[in-house]
Amino acid sequence: NIQNLIRSLLVFLFVSCVSISEKDILLTDDTPTSVLDLPNSRIAYYQKGKGPHMILLHAAGHDHHDFDSISNELSKSYTVTSIDWPGHGKSEWKENAKISSIAYPEILKEICGRLQIQNPIILGNSVGGYAAMKLSIENPNLTKALILVDTGGMNELDIFSTSFIKLKSREWFTSLVWNQFPRFYIKQENEYTHQILKRIERSKDKEGSIQNNSAIWASFLEKDYNLREDVAKIQVPVLIIWGKDDPVIERKFGKELH
């Protein structure tokens, strides 16, 4: 449960201090296909392949490179579009925009409209899964199918989860656990997970990153982030994928979603 998560994370914070060396990081192209100027943000997107459309949506604190291990293979059969959420990677919020994950579904809808993407398969991890589900619920004709990987949006706000989210909403705590938290929930060790962890380390130095991440976590307490009562409205095929040892978004949420 969340109480065990907090305890384990705090222990991990004090015993894990080793930085990943530069030699472990693969060099990947970081030049976006283009940048979309949306009402509240500027969104960098990356597109390759041809065929039916597939959109890849990353988790909070990450970026589009999370999908480097599969995007080339997918692009053999699909037109693959991956994005950086605002405040991540090469994307940014506009001045005075409210930083919140609740804005993500509308941003996703705008992207589909601007790029003329019709009936895509959407793969979403964590908050990316929330955005995919919300889009499909509110606009059932805009999606062909969903692939939900340890998805957000299935909040169960007991006292422990609420307490942890409130902690992560504090900039001082987010800064404190910036490197340790992703190491805590990323269990696999390979060249791609090493890249993910290193990019997260580097992103801390980007102006506004801590503020952005804290605000996104704060938005997980908003009523509109909880889709538990609405997921039955999804009309398209759904593939649910979950890590059996996910210490943050527990596997039971995947079973309840199913």
LUMKE-766170 format. One record per residue: residue number from 0; residue in one letter; x, y, z of N, C-alpha, C in turn. Coordinates in steps of 0.001 Angstrom, whole numbers, plus 500000, padded with zeros to 6 digits. Example, Ala and Ser with C-alpha at 12.3 -4.5 7.8 and 13.67 -1.06 7.14 Angstrom:
  nr rest     nx     ny     nz    cax    cay    caz     cx     cy     cz
   0    A 513190 494310 507800 512300 495500 507800 513200 496700 507800
   1    S 512850 497750 507080 513670 498940 507140 512900 500030 507870
//
This chain:
  nr rest     nx     ny     nz    cax    cay    caz     cx     cy     cz
   0    N 500841 498800 500000 500000 500000 500000 500870 501242 500000
   1    I 500217 502398 499992 500957 503649 499899 501832 503879 501126
   2    Q 501387 503414 502293 502199 503568 503500 503529 502836 503349
   3    N 503471 501621 502816 504702 500872 502575 505555 501546 501512
   4    L 504888 502126 500502 505606 502827 499443 506419 503979 500031
   5    I 505777 504790 500894 506462 505932 501478 507643 505475 502322
   6    R 507418 504432 503129 508490 503925 503980 509661 503424 503136
   7    S 509336 502628 502108 510388 502068 501259 511133 503160 500504
   8    L 510380 504158 500040 510999 505245 499281 511961 506039 500134
   9    L 511576 506310 501381 512453 507071 502259 513725 506302 502582
  10    V 513594 504974 502765 514784 504151 502968 515654 504194 501726
  11    F 515003 504044 500560 515735 504042 499289 516453 505370 499071
  12    L 515829 506447 499521 516408 507772 499348 517774 507870 500001
  13    F 517925 507244 501152 519162 507386 501901 520225 506364 501515
  14    V 519817 505263 500857 520812 504252 500501 521208 504314 499038
  15    S 520456 505062 498243 520740 505107 496807 521291 506467 496430
  16    C 522564 506521 496120 523212 507796 495794 524040 507710 494526
  17    V 524040 506564 493871 524940 506343 492747 524350 506938 491482
  18    S 525116 507751 490789 524685 508351 489533 525036 507436 488374
  19    I 524223 507473 487327 524478 506667 486144 525521 507376 485288
  20    S 526508 506647 484834 527596 507260 484081 527182 507588 482657
  21    E 527837 508577 482097 527534 509022 480745 527733 507905 479724
  22    K 528682 507010 479971 528989 505974 478980 527845 504985 478814
  23    D 526921 504947 479786 525801 504014 479700 524674 504532 478815
  24    I 524769 505790 478372 523656 506415 477677 523837 506336 476165
  25    L 522814 505817 475490 522830 505772 474036 522470 507142 473483
  26    L 523086 507509 472393 522762 508777 471750 521560 508585 470834
  27    T 520523 509382 471006 519320 509284 470184 518988 510672 469652
  28    D 518355 510690 468489 517993 511962 467866 516938 512665 468709
  29    D 517154 513923 469019 516219 514658 469863 515641 515858 469116
  30    T 515662 515809 467795 515109 516893 466992 513657 516590 466666
  31    P 512705 517392 467157 511300 517098 466883 510956 517261 465409
  32    T 509948 516532 464979 509435 516713 463629 508949 518152 463452
  33    S 508268 518643 464460 507815 520035 464471 507298 520358 465865
  34    V 506875 521620 466051 506297 522062 467317 504935 522679 467028
  35    L 503922 522231 467761 502568 522749 467584 502307 523867 468586
  36    D 501823 524996 468093 501488 526134 468942 500018 526021 469345
  37    L 499764 525522 470552 498405 525317 471045 498023 526448 471997
  38    P 496745 526561 472357 496309 527690 473194 497076 527834 474509
  39    N 497409 526716 475161 498066 526815 476467 499491 526271 476496
  40    S 499992 525808 475342 501297 525143 475339 501900 525107 473934
  41    R 503170 524767 473906 503862 524479 472647 504351 523042 472736
  42    I 503857 522205 471842 504073 520762 471947 505008 520266 470855
  43    A 506136 519709 471282 507054 519060 470343 506551 517646 470069
  44    Y 506489 517304 468789 506066 515940 468453 507071 515319 467492
  45    Y 507068 514011 467478 508029 513221 466702 507230 512183 465927
  46    Q 507419 512153 464621 506576 511297 463782 507433 510518 462792
  47    K 507124 509227 462639 507840 508398 461673 506968 507216 461280
  48    G 507347 506592 460160 506605 505443 459652 505443 505856 458783
  49    K 504690 504879 458332 503469 505140 457579 502493 503998 457780
  50    G 501239 504306 457545 500183 503340 457794 499187 503922 458774
  51    P 498356 503088 459407 497408 503577 460413 498135 504325 461524
  52    H 497426 505240 462153 498069 506088 463152 498133 505429 464527
  53    M 499269 505630 465202 499439 505252 466594 500103 506412 467325
  54    I 499589 506739 468512 500130 507825 469330 500688 507232 470619
  55    L 501879 507690 471015 502542 507201 472214 502619 508329 473242
  56    L 502119 508081 474453 502012 509106 475491 502762 508671 476741
  57    H 503738 509475 477158 504605 509094 478267 504037 509506 479626
  58    A 504719 509067 480675 504334 509354 482052 504869 510703 482508
  59    A 504359 511197 483629 504839 512449 484217 506303 512303 484626
  60    G 507085 513336 484313 508498 513325 484643 509383 512661 483611
  61    H 508787 512077 482584 509531 511366 481545 509489 512182 480250
  62    D 509705 511536 479096 509547 512196 477802 509320 511140 476727
  63    H 509237 511577 475472 508879 510663 474377 509906 509561 474175
  64    H 511124 509752 474667 512165 508744 474485 511878 507459 475265
  65    D 510902 507493 476158 510515 506260 476858 510203 505131 475879
  66    F 509791 505501 474672 509334 504499 473701 510382 504167 472644
  67    D 511627 504572 472889 512693 504311 471912 512860 502824 471617
  68    S 512601 501971 472603 512825 500541 472411 511787 499885 471506
  69    I 510663 500570 471255 509606 499965 470430 509180 500815 469241
  70    S 509524 502096 469234 508975 502994 468212 509436 502631 466801
  71    N 510679 502213 466644 511157 501839 465303 510410 500627 464771
  72    E 510193 499652 465626 509468 498454 465200 508022 498800 464861
  73    L 507390 499638 465681 506014 500038 465417 505898 500823 464115
  74    S 506916 501612 463812 506851 502462 462614 506915 501654 461324
  75    K 507227 500364 461411 507203 499513 460220 505765 499253 459758
  76    S 504815 499399 460691 503405 499106 460368 502472 500286 460598
  77    Y 502964 501307 461320 502099 502423 461686 502811 503761 461459
  78    T 502002 504817 461316 502530 506169 461442 502542 506475 462929
  79    V 503720 506510 463501 503866 506640 464950 504148 508096 465320
  80    T 503308 508638 466179 503482 509992 466684 503693 509923 468185
  81    S 504836 510407 468636 505087 510504 470077 505273 511977 470416
  82    I 504877 512346 471608 504921 513756 472010 505659 513901 473335
  83    D 506067 515120 473619 506482 515509 474962 505339 516315 475562
  84    W 504851 515887 476716 503846 516703 477400 504454 518065 477757
  85    P 503653 519112 477907 504211 520421 478244 504988 520362 479563
  86    G 506127 521059 479573 506998 521011 480737 507926 519817 480741
  87    H 507866 519013 479680 508722 517838 479533 509446 517912 478189
  88    G 510663 517380 478147 511386 517344 476886 511476 518708 476235
  89    K 511060 518777 474960 511130 520029 474203 509818 520818 474218
  90    S 508830 520356 474991 507538 521050 475055 507481 521968 476266
  91    E 506623 522980 476200 506542 523935 477305 505129 524487 477449
  92    W 504813 524875 478669 503574 525608 478919 503753 527057 478487
  93    K 502674 527672 478053 502718 529097 477786 502595 529865 479094
  94    E 503073 531100 479055 503024 531940 480246 501593 532081 480734
  95    N 501408 531937 482036 500111 532061 482720 499190 530868 482509
  96    A 499644 529823 481799 498828 528611 481658 498804 527865 482985
  97    K 497680 527263 483310 497595 526459 484527 498275 525114 484280
  98    I 499257 524792 485099 499976 523528 484954 499159 522432 485616
  99    S 498622 521522 484825 497756 520475 485358 497625 519339 484354
 100    S 497588 518126 484853 497364 516979 483974 495950 516977 483413
 101    I 495052 517711 484041 493666 517775 483564 493612 518401 482169
 102    A 494645 519169 481800 494688 519781 480472 495137 518809 479400
 103    Y 495735 517688 479779 496314 516780 478800 495319 516223 477772
 104    P 494118 515777 478173 493192 515240 477164 492834 516246 476078
 105    E 492638 517504 476461 492312 518533 475471 493515 518804 474577
 106    I 494718 518785 475164 495932 518933 474364 496022 517795 473350
 107    L 495734 516582 473789 495757 515420 472897 494736 515577 471770
 108    K 493557 516065 472096 492523 516299 471077 492997 517340 470066
 109    E 493620 518415 470556 494144 519458 469668 495220 518893 468736
 110    I 496082 518045 469262 497139 517449 468458 496541 516619 467327
 111    C 495552 515802 467663 494906 514969 466633 494292 515843 465544
 112    G 493663 516949 465953 493047 517835 464974 494072 518536 464101
 113    R 495117 519066 464710 496131 519804 463952 496886 518901 462976
 114    L 497148 517668 463395 497920 516747 462548 497031 515850 461690
 115    Q 495714 516076 461775 494739 515305 460999 494921 513794 461235
 116    I 495070 513464 462501 495175 512056 462894 493774 511548 463202
 117    Q 493323 510581 462438 491977 510047 462600 492022 508617 463119
 118    N 491200 508363 464136 491035 507026 464707 492366 506346 465046
 119    P 493211 506998 465842 494488 506365 466179 494337 505293 467247
 120    I 495283 504382 467266 495504 503550 468443 496370 504382 469374
 121    I 495963 504505 470637 496723 505330 471573 497300 504453 472679
 122    L 498614 504536 472830 499305 503839 473907 499690 504874 474957
 123    G 499180 504706 476170 499447 505676 477217 499943 505017 478483
 124    N 501015 505560 479023 501580 505081 480288 501288 506094 481384
 125    S 500776 505616 482516 500527 506462 483684 499599 507620 483318
 126    V 500052 508873 483458 499193 510006 483129 498849 510016 481642
 127    G 499708 509412 480808 499383 509275 479391 498172 508384 479176
 128    G 498039 507356 480008 496855 506500 479943 495608 507236 480375
 129    Y 495748 508085 481391 494619 508922 481804 494127 509769 480637
 130    A 495058 510432 479941 494675 511305 478829 493990 510515 477725
 131    A 494509 509313 477443 493917 508476 476397 492495 508058 476765
 132    M 492303 507645 478012 490966 507221 478442 489982 508392 478426
 133    K 490415 509538 478930 489525 510703 478986 489114 511128 477579
 134    L 490057 511115 476643 489725 511461 475264 488707 510494 474698
 135    S 488914 509200 474949 488012 508191 474405 486623 508262 475032
 136    I 486567 508591 476314 485278 508717 476997 484483 509895 476454
 137    E 485152 511017 476290 484460 512245 475885 484288 512355 474376
 138    N 485139 511659 473615 485072 511721 472150 485202 510301 471592
 139    P 484160 509480 471749 484261 508048 471390 484593 507787 469933
 140    N 484393 508762 469064 484673 508544 467645 486104 508922 467244
 141    L 486898 509394 468205 488236 509866 467874 489322 508811 468053
 142    T 488990 507695 468678 490003 506676 468922 489574 505328 468367
 143    K 490567 504548 467922 490308 503212 467399 490479 502144 468464
 144    A 491491 502300 469313 491764 501357 470388 492721 501997 471375
 145    L 492760 501462 472597 493642 501975 473634 494553 500864 474148
 146    I 495808 501232 474410 496745 500358 475106 497148 501111 476367
 147    L 496750 500600 477521 496929 501308 478786 497981 500581 479617
 148    V 499088 501265 479868 500220 500669 480574 500332 501302 481956
 149    D 500022 500531 483010 500049 501053 484380 499420 502450 484398
 150    T 498189 502521 483946 497569 503814 483685 497177 504570 484946
 151    G 497213 505899 484851 496640 506749 485870 495148 506879 485646
 152    G 494504 507712 486451 493071 507944 486299 492194 506984 487059
 153    M 492795 506021 487768 492029 505055 488552 492258 505297 490043
 154    N 492229 506570 490435 492560 506960 491799 491737 506223 492850
 155    E 492406 505856 493914 491739 505378 495120 492325 506201 496258
 156    L 491674 507287 496570 492278 508299 497430 492012 508005 498904
 157    D 492714 506980 499431 492684 506765 500870 493670 507729 501512
 158    I 493797 507665 502818 494628 508627 503535 496094 508517 503149
 159    F 496547 507305 502818 497961 507121 502505 498305 507663 501119
 160    S 497474 507341 500122 497749 507840 498774 497599 509356 498720
 161    T 496599 509886 499422 496421 511334 499462 497626 512009 500097
 162    S 498137 511410 501171 499295 511990 501863 500523 511991 500958
 163    F 500725 510897 500219 501901 510831 499359 501793 511819 498202
 164    I 500606 511916 497599 500417 512866 496506 500653 514291 497001
 165    K 500179 514589 498205 500402 515929 498760 501887 516176 498978
 166    L 502624 515159 499415 504072 515304 499556 504724 515598 498213
 167    K 504341 514809 497177 504927 515001 495848 504499 516319 495227
 168    S 503471 516923 495780 503039 518233 495293 503881 519364 495855
 169    R 504719 519046 496826 505613 520034 497432 506928 520065 496656
 170    E 507345 521235 496268 508564 521347 495464 509795 520841 496208
 171    W 509863 521061 497505 511033 520620 498266 511147 519098 498269
 172    F 509985 518416 498355 510006 516953 498382 510293 516393 496991
 173    T 509673 516986 495982 509949 516559 494609 511428 516702 494285
 174    S 512027 517812 494722 513460 518006 494503 514274 516964 495253
 175    L 513860 516662 496475 514591 515727 497325 514646 514328 496722
 176    V 513522 513875 496128 513452 512489 495633 513545 512419 494108
 177    W 514020 513502 493484 513986 513598 492016 514608 512389 491330
 178    N 515794 511977 491738 516459 510839 491111 516051 509515 491749
 179    Q 515811 509518 493050 515533 508270 493745 514159 507693 493424
 180    F 513158 508567 493235 511802 508069 492999 511699 507223 491728
 181    P 512200 507683 490573 512122 506819 489379 512954 505548 489515
 182    R 514079 505619 490250 514855 504391 490465 514068 503400 491316
 183    F 513206 503929 492162 512380 503093 493029 511341 502304 492241
 184    Y 510712 502955 491214 509652 502246 490505 510101 501606 489194
 185    I 511283 501971 488676 511790 501311 487472 512640 500120 487909
 186    K 512111 498908 487726 512771 497707 488238 513722 497071 487233
 187    Q 513396 497165 485955 514234 496540 484936 515524 497329 484735
 188    E 516604 496627 484497 517880 497275 484194 518338 496858 482812
 189    N 518299 497794 481883 518797 497565 480525 519194 498912 479937
 190    E 519646 498889 478691 520153 500121 478094 519088 501204 478003
 191    Y 517836 500804 477812 516774 501796 477667 516372 502396 479009
 192    T 516279 501570 480058 515927 502119 481363 517060 502987 481906
 193    H 518299 502651 481566 519420 503512 481953 519285 504876 481281
 194    Q 518865 504885 480029 518658 506160 479331 517555 506974 480006
 195    I 516456 506296 480340 515332 506981 480980 515783 507650 482274
 196    L 516492 506900 483109 516928 507435 484390 517895 508605 484217
 197    K 518786 508503 483232 519726 509588 483018 519022 510847 482521
 198    R 518035 510683 481631 517301 511855 481143 516541 512529 482286
 199    I 515988 511714 483192 515299 512292 484337 516280 513077 485199
 200    E 517469 512513 485424 518490 513236 486188 518799 514591 485555
 201    R 519000 514581 484242 519361 515812 483543 518220 516830 483563
 202    S 516988 516355 483511 515849 517270 483398 515654 518116 484651
 203    K 516218 517688 485777 516074 518472 487003 516667 519871 486845
 204    D 517694 519977 486007 518366 521259 485818 517616 522199 484879
 205    K 516587 521692 484217 515818 522528 483302 514929 523469 484106
 206    E 514941 524729 483740 514150 525723 484467 512668 525339 484496
 207    G 512093 525332 485670 510673 525051 485834 510328 523586 485986
 208    S 511298 522674 485876 510992 521243 485912 510391 520809 487247
 209    I 510974 521267 488335 510477 520870 489658 509084 521444 489889
 210    Q 508891 522698 489510 507569 523322 489644 506534 522567 488811
 211    N 506897 522210 487584 505986 521502 486694 505596 520150 487274
 212    N 506594 519386 487722 506320 518048 488239 505463 518100 489498
 213    S 505750 519050 490370 504969 519197 491597 503515 519549 491291
 214    A 503323 520449 490331 501958 520859 489963 501191 519719 489319
 215    I 501872 518921 488502 501211 517764 487877 500752 516794 488953
 216    W 501608 516528 489927 501212 515632 491023 500048 516220 491814
 217    A 500045 517512 492043 498930 518144 492756 497618 517922 492021
 218    S 497679 517921 490691 496454 517762 489890 495867 516361 489994
 219    F 496653 515391 490487 496129 514031 490650 495050 513969 491734
 220    L 494949 515001 492541 493912 515068 493572 492640 515736 493063
 221    E 492685 516286 491854 491499 516943 491310 490431 515911 490944
 222    K 489202 516291 491122 488076 515390 490859 488094 514865 489430
 223    D 488441 515706 488476 488406 515312 487068 489476 514287 486701
 224    Y 490454 514068 487590 491478 513065 487288 490994 511650 487599
 225    N 489943 511543 488388 489427 510230 488775 488379 509756 487777
 226    L 488724 508734 486991 487833 508228 485944 487162 506910 486315
 227    R 487258 506520 487578 486761 505195 487985 485296 504979 487611
 228    E 484492 506037 487712 483059 505904 487432 482742 506024 485946
 229    D 483747 506375 485135 483489 506661 483724 484092 505654 482757
 230    V 485028 504822 483234 485744 503959 482292 484828 502948 481585
 231    A 483697 502631 482196 482770 501704 481548 482167 502290 480276
 232    K 482316 503599 480091 481786 504254 478892 482694 504076 477676
 233    I 483933 503603 477898 484857 503421 476780 484294 502357 475847
 234    Q 484206 502688 474564 483541 501810 473594 484508 501091 472665
 235    V 485789 501456 472709 486761 500862 471780 487500 499711 472467
 236    P 488152 498847 471687 488948 497772 472301 490056 498346 473176
 237    V 490313 497678 474302 491325 498141 475252 492242 496975 475631
 238    L 493546 497216 475553 494539 496272 476056 495137 496876 477324
 239    I 495040 496149 478427 495568 496616 479707 496854 495858 480019
 240    I 497940 496614 480239 499240 496024 480567 499688 496593 481905
 241    W 500149 495704 482814 500544 496168 484135 501788 495436 484611
 242    G 502655 496167 485297 503787 495540 485966 503319 494929 487276
 243    K 503585 493657 487475 503047 492971 488657 503628 493517 489951
 244    D 504788 494164 489878 505426 494690 491082 505441 496214 491116
 245    D 504551 496858 490355 504508 498321 490355 504230 498811 491776
 246    P 505166 499549 492393 504968 499983 493774 504189 501287 493903
 247    V 503888 501938 492783 503225 503242 492821 501763 503128 492380
 248    I 501534 502672 491155 500158 502440 490675 499961 500927 490734
 249    E 499387 500458 491821 499366 499041 492120 498556 498240 491107
 250    R 498915 496954 490990 498287 496077 490009 496778 495944 490228
 251    K 496339 496107 491478 494904 495976 491743 494085 496989 490953
 252    F 494693 498171 490641 493971 499168 489864 493733 498681 488444
 253    G 494685 497926 487896 494512 497340 486574 493386 496323 486560
 254    K 493306 495513 487627 492228 494524 487725 490872 495216 487853
 255    E 490847 496281 488636 489584 497034 488778 489206 497702 487468
 256    L 490190 498205 486745 489929 498804 485439 489331 497766 484493
 257    H 489915 496557 484480 489404 495475 483645 487960 495146 484001
//
